[in-house]
Amino acid sequence: MYLRRLEVTDFRSWERAELTLDPGVTILLGPNGAGKTNLVEAVGYLATLGSHRVATDAPLIRRGTPRAVVRGLVVNRGRELSVEVEITAGKANRARLNRAPVTRPRDLLGALRSVLFAPEDLALVRGDPGERRRFLDDLLVARHPRFAAVRTDYERVLKQRAALLKTARAAGDLRTLDVWDGHLARHGAALLAGRLELVAGLAPLAAQAFADVAPSSDPVMVRYRPSVDGELDPDERQLENALGEALLRVRRQEVERGVCLVGPHRDDLDLRLGAGPAKGYASHGESWALALALRLASYRLLQLDDVEPVLILDDVFAELDTRRRRALAAVAAHAEQVIITAAVAEDVPADLAGVRLAVNGGTVERMEDETAHAEQSNAS
């Protein structure tokens, strides 16, 4: 799978930009603030319908304009597929697949798949549990797009149940809470089952990737930490029963505090370095290595699903030491398509030769093809 063409209109700093892309390595070079990250953010948005930098869509629309449009032409096993998303402030987004409107934007999910590694990924290790839950759910949807609906349904039920809890104590009527407990348990079980299965496949890949990029560090262990006690299997019926029983046990505390205390929204991805938690024990370099390992594991997991995602490396080589640069470059060199951003060419490992695009002053211009240059030099 690769992205042949990207077009953006009024997206972030770009009034308009058009990029023709090839399989292999493409490097976007330009000074900080030139808009390189905005372009790869647009690619990521086509794949996930979300940004790796902000939680809402409003900042994605160029100031002073009512909407932004992102279009892409995806090639997968010889077939071309056009995808388009129109992002409108204060309104529902609209989407097209092969130029035909779709009922819901999430119907685009799966048309383009990507794995993006960016400086913001340090929050996977050092940030709040919400960062890690989002990472899991984004990867879950990338593997199985149907979980986008599961995720949406759970968030809707959670919001409505939380609103009920805030009024339940004053009203003294808890009859409808039983109904919402059932909804939360059912939808939560579906999401929890997906996460448990995902982490079972992700954990060994992440441990191996960390050992590759940080061989002198203690081993890493990745496991799912639910808000429900006991050992859990990814069986939806059992998980629904476990969630229902847990909700009954904390009913009094929930009513007193007015918050939902049990469910996937309270879970975490437990990252351990040696005997202690990575958050607080890992050095800055080890935290970077673990964040990188999680992204590399995501990439390899998608490959095992017979999907070759677009690999996006947003200004990360400057943050990595020589060993980690080499480990990342080794993976990137074998990817079907890699899009890299960098402020200076020297930040990109020399063995990642490819097409270079100069990004500056609101323009994107093709530079000399490094691969062709190398071949010419060898021939002479």
Solvent accessible surface area in square Angstrom, and as a share of the most:
residue,aa,sasa,rsa
1,M,12,0.06
2,Y,28,0.11
3,L,0,0.00
4,R,88,0.32
5,R,76,0.28
6,L,1,0.01
7,E,30,0.14
8,V,1,0.00
9,T,38,0.22
10,D,23,0.12
11,F,0,0.00
12,R,44,0.16
13,S,74,0.47
14,W,7,0.02
15,E,113,0.51
16,R,122,0.45
17,A,7,0.06
18,E,76,0.34
19,L,6,0.03
20,T,84,0.49
21,L,5,0.02
22,D,53,0.27
23,P,71,0.45
24,G,28,0.27
25,V,20,0.11
26,T,2,0.01
27,I,0,0.00
28,L,1,0.01
29,L,18,0.09
30,G,9,0.09
31,P,68,0.43
32,N,125,0.64
33,G,82,0.79
34,A,16,0.12
35,G,7,0.07
36,K,13,0.06
37,T,32,0.19
38,N,15,0.08
39,L,2,0.01
40,V,1,0.01
41,E,1,0.00
42,A,0,0.00
43,V,2,0.01
44,G,9,0.09
45,Y,2,0.01
46,L,3,0.01
47,A,9,0.07
48,T,57,0.33
49,L,40,0.20
50,G,24,0.23
51,S,5,0.03
52,H,42,0.19
53,R,86,0.32
54,V,41,0.24
55,A,100,0.78
56,T,86,0.50
57,D,47,0.24
58,A,66,0.51
59,P,59,0.37
60,L,0,0.00
61,I,17,0.09
62,R,70,0.26
63,R,229,0.84
64,G,90,0.87
65,T,31,0.18
66,P,80,0.50
67,R,103,0.38
68,A,0,0.00
69,V,16,0.09
70,V,0,0.00
71,R,85,0.31
72,G,6,0.06
73,L,43,0.21
74,V,1,0.01
75,V,10,0.06
76,N,59,0.30
77,R,182,0.66
78,G,69,0.67
79,R,192,0.70
80,E,91,0.41
81,L,48,0.24
82,S,31,0.20
83,V,3,0.02
84,E,34,0.15
85,V,0,0.00
86,E,28,0.13
87,I,1,0.01
88,T,21,0.12
89,A,60,0.46
90,G,90,0.87
91,K,151,0.64
92,A,89,0.69
93,N,31,0.16
94,R,159,0.58
95,A,5,0.04
96,R,99,0.36
97,L,53,0.26
98,N,84,0.43
99,R,205,0.75
100,A,53,0.41
101,P,98,0.62
102,V,34,0.20
103,T,127,0.74
104,R,110,0.40
105,P,39,0.25
106,R,67,0.25
107,D,56,0.29
108,L,2,0.01
109,L,21,0.11
110,G,22,0.21
111,A,16,0.12
112,L,1,0.01
113,R,38,0.14
114,S,15,0.10
115,V,8,0.04
116,L,19,0.10
117,F,1,0.01
118,A,1,0.01
119,P,47,0.30
120,E,79,0.35
121,D,8,0.04
122,L,35,0.17
123,A,31,0.24
124,L,8,0.04
125,V,2,0.01
126,R,105,0.38
127,G,15,0.14
128,D,96,0.50
129,P,50,0.31
130,G,32,0.31
131,E,72,0.32
132,R,14,0.05
133,R,52,0.19
134,R,85,0.31
135,F,6,0.03
136,L,0,0.00
137,D,9,0.05
138,D,46,0.24
139,L,10,0.05
140,L,3,0.02
141,V,13,0.08
142,A,20,0.16
143,R,41,0.15
144,H,68,0.30
145,P,44,0.27
146,R,158,0.58
147,F,11,0.04
148,A,11,0.08
149,A,30,0.23
150,V,25,0.14
151,R,55,0.20
152,T,66,0.38
153,D,44,0.23
154,Y,5,0.02
155,E,97,0.44
156,R,111,0.40
157,V,1,0.01
158,L,35,0.17
159,K,156,0.66
160,Q,78,0.35
161,R,0,0.00
162,A,25,0.20
163,A,58,0.45
164,L,38,0.19
165,L,1,0.01
166,K,143,0.61
167,T,77,0.45
168,A,2,0.01
169,R,161,0.59
170,A,101,0.78
171,A,74,0.57
172,G,63,0.60
173,D,56,0.29
174,L,62,0.31
175,R,188,0.68
176,T,72,0.42
177,L,0,0.00
178,D,84,0.43
179,V,88,0.51
180,W,59,0.21
181,D,13,0.06
182,G,34,0.32
183,H,54,0.24
184,L,4,0.02
185,A,4,0.03
186,R,110,0.40
187,H,34,0.15
188,G,0,0.00
189,A,1,0.01
190,A,18,0.14
191,L,5,0.03
192,L,2,0.01
193,A,10,0.08
194,G,4,0.04
195,R,6,0.02
196,L,26,0.13
197,E,108,0.48
198,L,1,0.00
199,V,8,0.04
200,A,72,0.56
201,G,27,0.26
202,L,0,0.00
203,A,19,0.15
204,P,82,0.52
205,L,39,0.19
206,A,0,0.00
207,A,34,0.27
208,Q,102,0.45
209,A,0,0.00
210,F,2,0.01
211,A,49,0.38
212,D,69,0.36
213,V,0,0.00
214,A,4,0.03
215,P,72,0.45
216,S,116,0.75
217,S,26,0.17
218,D,82,0.42
219,P,106,0.67
220,V,10,0.06
221,M,95,0.42
222,V,8,0.05
223,R,116,0.42
224,Y,25,0.10
225,R,126,0.46
226,P,38,0.24
227,S,37,0.24
228,V,8,0.04
229,D,122,0.63
230,G,60,0.58
231,E,177,0.79
232,L,36,0.18
233,D,90,0.47
234,P,76,0.48
235,D,58,0.30
236,E,89,0.40
237,R,171,0.62
238,Q,108,0.48
239,L,1,0.01
240,E,54,0.24
241,N,82,0.42
242,A,23,0.18
243,L,4,0.02
244,G,22,0.21
245,E,99,0.45
246,A,4,0.03
247,L,1,0.01
248,L,120,0.60
249,R,146,0.53
250,V,29,0.16
251,R,39,0.14
252,R,183,0.67
253,Q,81,0.36
254,E,0,0.00
255,V,21,0.12
256,E,95,0.43
257,R,154,0.56
258,G,9,0.09
259,V,55,0.32
260,C,7,0.04
261,L,26,0.13
262,V,7,0.04
263,G,2,0.02
264,P,0,0.00
265,H,37,0.17
266,R,115,0.42
267,D,2,0.01
268,D,10,0.05
269,L,1,0.01
270,D,8,0.04
271,L,12,0.06
272,R,53,0.19
273,L,15,0.08
274,G,34,0.33
275,A,102,0.79
276,G,5,0.04
277,P,53,0.33
278,A,1,0.01
279,K,98,0.42
280,G,79,0.76
281,Y,148,0.56
282,A,13,0.10
283,S,60,0.39
284,H,98,0.44
285,G,25,0.24
286,E,35,0.16
287,S,1,0.00
288,W,9,0.03
289,A,0,0.00
290,L,2,0.01
291,A,0,0.00
292,L,1,0.00
293,A,0,0.00
294,L,1,0.00
295,R,47,0.17
296,L,5,0.02
297,A,0,0.00
298,S,3,0.02
299,Y,4,0.01
300,R,66,0.24
301,L,7,0.03
302,L,0,0.00
303,Q,68,0.30
304,L,131,0.65
305,D,49,0.26
306,D,102,0.53
307,V,24,0.14
308,E,45,0.20
309,P,0,0.00
310,V,0,0.00
311,L,3,0.02
312,I,0,0.00
313,L,1,0.00
314,D,3,0.02
315,D,47,0.24
316,V,1,0.00
317,F,3,0.01
318,A,57,0.45
319,E,87,0.39
320,L,11,0.06
321,D,71,0.37
322,T,80,0.47
323,R,134,0.49
324,R,32,0.12
325,R,59,0.21
326,R,170,0.62
327,A,22,0.17
328,L,1,0.01
329,A,1,0.01
330,A,56,0.43
331,V,20,0.11
332,A,0,0.00
333,A,56,0.43
334,H,156,0.70
335,A,10,0.08
336,E,63,0.28
337,Q,0,0.00
338,V,0,0.00
339,I,4,0.02
340,I,1,0.00
341,T,1,0.01
342,A,2,0.02
343,A,34,0.26
344,V,75,0.43
345,A,32,0.25
346,E,139,0.63
347,D,25,0.13
348,V,7,0.04
349,P,22,0.14
350,A,99,0.76
351,D,106,0.55
352,L,2,0.01
353,A,39,0.30
354,G,7,0.07
355,V,17,0.10
356,R,31,0.11
357,L,11,0.06
358,A,34,0.26
359,V,0,0.00
360,N,87,0.45
361,G,72,0.69
362,G,51,0.49
363,T,69,0.40
364,V,37,0.21
365,E,111,0.50
366,R,137,0.50
367,M,83,0.37
368,E,106,0.47
369,D,39,0.20
370,E,50,0.22
371,T,59,0.34
372,A,40,0.31
373,H,86,0.39
374,A,46,0.36
375,E,107,0.48
376,Q,118,0.53
377,S,59,0.38
378,N,129,0.66
379,A,93,0.72
380,S,127,0.82
